[in-house]
Amino acid sequence: MATLTVVQDVIGGIAESFVAASVGGDAAPNNGKTWLHFKCTGGSPVTVTVTAQTACNQGTIHNAQGTVPATTGDIVMGPFDTYRFNNQNGQILITYSGVTGLTVAATTL
């Protein structure tokens, strides 16, 4: 598991720093304003899961999931509530159904 570097958004724009998604999943520091941007050039869609650490206000633990389409897939997920999604280290935990051609960038406001 790799820890992603979160890039601070600025009014003039940012150049996101995409890295290859890790087979064992990734972690990213989360301040409640963190967004994840995924791109897929592989031949299969990829399901991305951000694991919930605590139940929502309805008492259910449910993860955040998104599907990155194959070949030209491009999605953004977030932001992630710190109470529900942060682990004890202040990070969100991300897993993937596959990593072929998948890249990820993390940004925050």
N, C-alpha and C positions, 0 to 999 in steps of 0.2 A: 504494500500500500504506500503510495506516494502522497505527500502533502503538497497541494497546489499553492502556488503563490497568487495571492489576490491582488489585483491591480486596482488602485484608487481611481475612480471616475473623476474627471475634471470638466469644467464648463467648456473648455476648448476641444473636448473629445479625448479618446484614448486609443492606443493601439493595443488590442488584446493580445495576450501572450498564450497562444494555443500550444498544448503539449499532448503527446499521445496518452490515451487513457490506459491505466495500469490494469493488467489481468486480474490482480487481487483487489481492485477497487482503489479509490482515492479518498482523501480527506481534504477539507478546506476550512480555514478559519471563518467563522460566521459572526457578524455583528448585527444580524437581523435585516441587513440591507444588501446581502450578498446574492449575486446572480451567477448562474452557470450557463455557459454558451457551448453547445455541442455541434460538431460537424461530422458527417459520416460520408466517406467516399467508398466504403466497402459495398459489396454486392447484397448485403442483407440488412434489414432494419435492426436497430439496437434499442432495447429497453433500458432506460436509465432509472435507477431507484435511489432516492435519498431516504435513508432509514430514519423513521421517527423514533425518538428516544422516550417520549412521554405521550400519554393520551391527550387527545384534543379536549375541548370544553364539553363534548358530548360523552366523554369517557371511553372513547375508542382509540386504539393505537393504529394509525394507518399511515403508510409511507406515501411520499410524493413520487409519482412515476410519470415518465414521458417516453415517447417513442421517437427516435431519430430515424427518419426515412433513409432507405438505402440510396447510394450513389451520390445524390446531391442534397442529402438531409441537413437541415440547419434549424435547431430549436434553442430557445432560451427558457430556463427554469428559474423560479425564485420570485421574490426573496423568501427566505426561510426563517420562520419564527424561532427565536433562540430558545424559548422554553420547550417547544415541541421537538426540535431537531438537533440542538447542540448536545454533544456528549460531554463528559466531565472535563475535557480539555478545551471546550469552546469551539469544537469543530463539527461540521456536518460530515456524514459518512456516505459515500457514493459507490454504488456497485453497477455493473453492466452485464447484460446478457451475452455480450461479445465485445471484442475491442478492435477487430480488424477494420482499419481505416477510420477509427473513431478518435477525434481530438476534442479537448476540452479547454476552456478558459474560464477563469473566475474573476469577477469584478465586484466592486462595492461602491456605494455612494458615499 
